[in-house]
Amino acid sequence: MADTRKVIDCRDHPTAGTCTLAMSGSEEEVIELAVLHATTAHGYEDTSELRQQLRSMLKNETARSAA
């Protein structure tokens, strides 16, 4: 069975302003991409605290409905 895809949505972070980016994939893929986005787009430093905060924001991706 495949791992559950994870998602992080910038709209869920109180300091993201008007950013509407959402990222999904494996947990590690999403964390690495979210760190890159947080540091380049929002000016955060890549710290263990940032990674912990991002990891706490992970949610399971909901099943997509068939078109």
Backbone bond lengths (Angstrom), bond angles and torsions (degrees), N, CA, C in turn:
res aa  C-N    CA-C-N  psi(-1)  N-CA   C-N-CA  omega(-1)  CA-C   N-CA-C  phi
1 M - - - 1.446 - - 1.530 108.43 -
2 A 1.332 116.29 136.71 1.461 121.37 -178.89 1.523 110.90 -73.05
3 D 1.332 114.69 150.47 1.461 119.53 175.93 1.519 109.85 -64.88
4 T 1.311 115.74 149.71 1.453 121.04 177.00 1.519 108.85 -69.27
5 R 1.326 116.14 131.09 1.460 120.04 176.45 1.520 108.83 -69.55
6 K 1.320 115.39 145.31 1.460 122.35 179.78 1.522 109.19 -111.04
7 V 1.315 115.70 156.84 1.456 121.09 179.02 1.527 109.82 -139.16
8 I 1.330 115.78 143.05 1.463 123.45 169.17 1.518 105.62 -125.88
9 D 1.323 115.59 134.33 1.459 121.89 -179.26 1.524 108.29 -121.88
10 C 1.325 117.59 122.23 1.466 121.06 -179.40 1.527 111.83 -57.97
11 R 1.302 117.61 -28.62 1.466 120.10 -179.87 1.521 111.98 -62.95
12 D 1.341 117.58 -18.51 1.466 121.44 178.72 1.529 112.44 -83.12
13 H 1.328 117.89 -9.50 1.465 121.05 -178.44 1.525 109.17 -97.07
14 P 1.324 117.62 126.44 1.463 120.46 -173.40 1.529 115.36 -63.06
15 T 1.328 118.88 -23.03 1.462 119.55 -177.59 1.524 113.02 -103.46
16 A 1.316 118.27 10.69 1.464 120.85 -177.24 1.523 112.76 -78.83
17 G 1.326 118.13 -8.02 1.460 120.71 178.82 1.506 111.62 65.75
18 T 1.317 115.90 -123.66 1.462 120.32 -176.96 1.523 112.81 -100.05
19 C 1.324 118.27 11.94 1.462 121.81 -179.85 1.522 109.72 -65.21
20 T 1.314 117.11 131.88 1.467 121.93 -177.80 1.525 112.82 -116.72
21 L 1.325 117.49 14.22 1.459 121.00 -177.34 1.521 111.36 -69.07
22 A 1.326 116.06 135.72 1.464 122.94 171.88 1.522 107.41 -126.66
23 M 1.330 116.84 140.58 1.454 122.64 -178.54 1.518 109.29 -124.99
24 S 1.327 117.51 140.12 1.461 119.57 177.07 1.518 110.14 -141.48
25 G 1.327 114.18 154.15 1.456 121.85 179.82 1.513 108.72 157.63
26 S 1.324 116.21 -155.06 1.461 118.73 176.46 1.523 108.22 -69.56
27 E 1.322 117.50 160.46 1.453 121.12 -178.02 1.521 111.62 -55.11
28 E 1.306 117.82 -48.38 1.463 120.87 -177.20 1.529 111.81 -68.21
29 E 1.340 117.89 -38.05 1.463 120.21 176.79 1.526 110.88 -61.11
30 V 1.323 115.76 -45.03 1.458 120.20 -177.84 1.522 110.83 -66.34
31 I 1.319 118.12 -42.62 1.462 120.28 179.05 1.523 110.48 -60.95
32 E 1.327 117.82 -47.14 1.467 120.42 -178.99 1.524 111.20 -62.62
33 L 1.319 117.95 -42.48 1.461 121.18 178.91 1.528 110.89 -68.65
34 A 1.312 117.65 -39.17 1.463 121.38 179.30 1.528 111.09 -65.44
35 V 1.331 117.26 -38.24 1.471 120.86 176.65 1.529 109.21 -64.11
36 L 1.320 117.12 -45.40 1.457 120.89 178.64 1.534 110.22 -59.37
37 H 1.306 117.06 -45.65 1.464 121.58 179.78 1.536 111.03 -64.64
38 A 1.315 116.85 -45.86 1.468 120.75 -178.31 1.526 111.47 -62.15
39 T 1.332 117.00 -37.14 1.464 119.54 -178.14 1.524 112.03 -78.95
40 T 1.317 118.22 -38.37 1.463 120.08 -176.08 1.526 112.82 -86.33
41 A 1.314 118.08 -37.50 1.471 120.71 -175.85 1.519 113.39 -93.65
42 H 1.349 116.86 -29.20 1.457 119.66 -173.54 1.532 113.98 -117.24
43 G 1.333 117.70 -2.08 1.451 121.15 173.36 1.521 116.70 79.15
44 Y 1.332 118.10 14.01 1.462 120.60 177.61 1.515 110.50 -75.93
45 E 1.330 116.71 157.66 1.463 122.39 171.55 1.525 108.40 -92.14
46 D 1.327 115.96 145.66 1.467 121.48 177.46 1.524 108.26 -76.98
47 T 1.316 116.12 96.12 1.469 121.86 -179.94 1.522 109.11 -123.97
48 S 1.314 115.51 166.42 1.467 119.04 176.60 1.528 110.41 -64.32
49 E 1.335 117.13 -31.65 1.468 120.46 178.57 1.529 110.70 -66.46
50 L 1.342 117.26 -41.78 1.460 120.55 177.07 1.520 110.27 -61.50
51 R 1.324 116.54 -46.57 1.463 119.93 -179.32 1.534 111.26 -62.70
52 Q 1.323 116.53 -38.00 1.464 120.12 178.04 1.532 110.08 -65.67
53 Q 1.324 116.73 -42.87 1.459 120.27 179.12 1.531 110.67 -63.46
54 L 1.323 116.84 -43.84 1.464 120.14 178.41 1.522 110.81 -63.00
55 R 1.325 116.61 -42.35 1.464 119.69 179.35 1.529 110.76 -60.97
56 S 1.335 117.31 -34.77 1.470 120.05 178.95 1.530 112.06 -70.50
57 M 1.327 116.60 -18.70 1.466 120.94 179.34 1.521 113.00 -86.77
58 L 1.330 118.18 -10.44 1.468 121.52 -178.76 1.522 111.18 -60.61
59 K 1.314 115.46 137.33 1.464 121.70 174.53 1.514 108.07 -130.77
60 N 1.320 116.22 156.33 1.455 119.60 173.11 1.515 108.59 -70.44
61 E 1.333 115.80 137.58 1.450 119.50 177.30 1.527 108.79 -73.20
62 T 1.302 116.88 134.20 1.460 119.57 179.26 1.515 110.07 -74.47
63 A 1.306 115.27 151.21 1.458 120.59 -179.66 1.530 109.40 -62.71
64 R 1.309 115.21 139.47 1.464 119.28 178.08 1.523 109.14 -82.19
65 S 1.287 114.97 141.01 1.468 118.37 177.96 1.526 108.99 -80.11
66 A 1.307 115.60 147.44 1.469 120.82 179.97 1.532 109.82 -71.06
67 A 1.314 115.11 137.27 1.476 119.51 -178.20 1.509 110.90 -85.54
